[in-house]
Amino acid sequence: AFSVVSKLLSQRKLGLLDELVSAEVLQALKEKISLLPDSHRDALAADIDAIMYTTEGDIRIYYDDDGIKFVSILMRFWYLNGADLPDEVPGETRVFQVVFGDESTKERRHLLTANYEFQREFTEGAKPDWTITRIEHPRLLE
């Protein structure tokens, strides 16, 4: 899901995210993505083979005011991306770079992070559909 959604964000195909991403998150993304330079937009895309590491950051089970049970899982992803980003980005935060190959054929990639929160209703009889309720690409979508 992370790879698919990140590619759609990068391609500005936000209409295809209606069933995957909450309406509130999608509205905020529309505003942010329209202001991004192309290099930052390109850096949002995470190929499935370029995901280096994933970990869960937070798992919660909670009930809303009507007693409906929900499960929420925050996932953190580290992925390589070859977008043409500057070595230093706004806020003076260093973007890590990985160089592949020898001096004549070296390929530069950035190690980037993203946080996606997935939520689903967990009451008996509810559809087993997950919705993304938070999307963060630090240094890119700020």
C-alpha positions as CSV (number, residue, x, y, z in Angstrom):
1,A,0.0,0.0,0.0
2,F,2.8,2.4,0.8
3,S,4.5,1.9,-2.5
4,V,1.3,2.3,-4.5
5,V,0.1,5.4,-2.6
6,S,3.5,7.1,-2.7
7,K,3.7,6.6,-6.5
8,L,0.2,8.0,-7.0
9,L,1.2,11.1,-4.8
10,S,4.3,11.6,-6.9
11,Q,2.3,11.4,-10.1
12,R,-0.4,13.8,-8.7
13,K,-3.1,11.2,-9.3
14,L,-4.9,12.1,-6.1
15,G,-8.3,11.1,-7.5
16,L,-7.2,7.4,-7.4
17,L,-6.6,7.7,-3.6
18,D,-10.3,8.3,-2.6
19,E,-10.8,4.7,-1.4
20,L,-7.4,4.4,0.3
21,V,-6.8,7.7,2.1
22,S,-9.1,9.5,4.5
23,A,-10.8,12.6,3.1
24,E,-9.1,14.9,5.6
25,V,-5.6,13.6,4.7
26,L,-6.4,13.8,1.0
27,Q,-7.5,17.4,1.2
28,A,-4.3,18.4,3.1
29,L,-2.2,16.5,0.5
30,K,-3.8,18.3,-2.4
31,E,-2.7,21.6,-1.0
32,K,0.8,20.5,-0.2
33,I,1.5,18.6,-3.4
34,S,0.4,21.5,-5.6
35,L,3.2,23.6,-4.0
36,L,6.0,21.1,-4.3
37,P,8.9,21.5,-6.7
38,D,9.2,18.6,-9.1
39,S,12.3,17.2,-7.4
40,H,10.5,16.8,-4.1
41,R,7.4,15.4,-5.8
42,D,9.6,12.8,-7.5
43,A,11.2,11.9,-4.2
44,L,7.8,10.9,-2.8
45,A,7.7,7.7,-4.9
46,A,8.9,4.5,-3.3
47,D,9.4,1.5,-5.5
48,I,8.7,-1.7,-3.6
49,D,12.2,-3.0,-4.3
50,A,13.7,0.3,-2.9
51,I,12.1,-0.1,0.5
52,M,15.1,-0.8,2.8
53,Y,13.4,-1.1,6.2
54,T,10.0,-1.0,7.8
55,T,8.9,-0.9,11.4
56,E,5.7,-0.3,13.3
57,G,5.8,2.8,15.3
58,D,2.6,2.6,17.3
59,I,-0.3,0.2,17.5
60,R,-3.5,1.3,19.1
61,I,-6.9,-0.2,19.8
62,Y,-9.6,2.3,20.7
63,Y,-13.3,2.9,20.8
64,D,-15.1,6.0,19.4
65,D,-18.0,7.7,21.2
66,D,-20.5,5.2,19.7
67,G,-18.5,2.2,21.0
68,I,-17.1,1.2,17.6
69,K,-13.8,-0.5,17.9
70,F,-10.8,0.6,15.7
71,V,-7.3,-0.5,15.2
72,S,-4.6,1.9,14.1
73,I,-1.0,1.0,13.1
74,L,1.7,3.6,12.4
75,M,4.3,2.3,10.0
76,R,7.7,3.8,9.3
77,F,9.4,3.2,6.0
78,W,13.0,3.9,4.8
79,Y,13.4,3.8,1.1
80,L,16.0,4.7,-1.6
81,N,15.1,7.3,-4.2
82,G,17.1,8.7,-7.1
83,A,15.3,12.1,-7.3
84,D,17.5,15.1,-7.8
85,L,17.4,16.6,-4.3
86,P,19.9,19.0,-2.9
87,D,22.4,17.7,-0.3
88,E,20.8,20.1,2.2
89,V,17.1,20.8,2.3
90,P,15.2,23.6,4.0
91,G,15.6,23.5,7.7
92,E,19.3,22.5,7.4
93,T,18.5,18.8,7.7
94,R,20.9,16.5,5.9
95,V,19.5,14.1,3.4
96,F,21.4,10.8,3.5
97,Q,22.9,9.7,0.2
98,V,24.0,6.2,-0.9
99,V,26.4,5.9,-3.9
100,F,26.3,2.7,-6.0
101,G,29.0,1.7,-8.6
102,D,32.5,2.9,-9.2
103,E,33.6,6.5,-9.9
104,S,32.7,6.3,-13.6
105,T,29.2,4.9,-13.2
106,K,28.2,5.9,-9.7
107,E,24.5,6.4,-9.1
108,R,23.4,8.6,-6.3
109,R,20.3,7.8,-4.2
110,H,18.8,9.4,-1.2
111,L,17.7,7.4,1.9
112,L,14.3,8.9,2.7
113,T,11.7,8.2,5.4
114,A,8.0,8.2,5.5
115,N,5.3,7.6,8.1
116,Y,1.9,6.2,7.2
117,E,-0.9,5.4,9.6
118,F,-3.4,2.7,8.7
119,Q,-6.7,2.4,10.4
120,R,-9.6,0.0,10.2
121,E,-12.8,-0.7,12.0
122,F,-12.5,-3.8,14.1
123,T,-16.1,-4.4,15.3
124,E,-17.7,-7.7,14.4
125,G,-19.2,-7.7,10.9
126,A,-17.2,-4.6,9.7
127,K,-15.5,-4.7,6.3
128,P,-11.8,-5.5,6.6
129,D,-10.8,-2.4,4.7
130,W,-7.8,-0.3,5.9
131,T,-7.7,3.5,5.4
132,I,-4.6,5.6,5.6
133,T,-5.2,8.3,8.1
134,R,-1.8,10.0,8.2
135,I,0.9,10.5,5.6
136,E,4.2,12.1,6.4
137,H,7.3,12.5,4.2
138,P,9.6,14.5,6.4
139,R,11.6,17.2,4.6
140,L,9.4,16.7,1.5
141,L,5.8,17.4,2.5
142,E,6.4,20.1,5.1
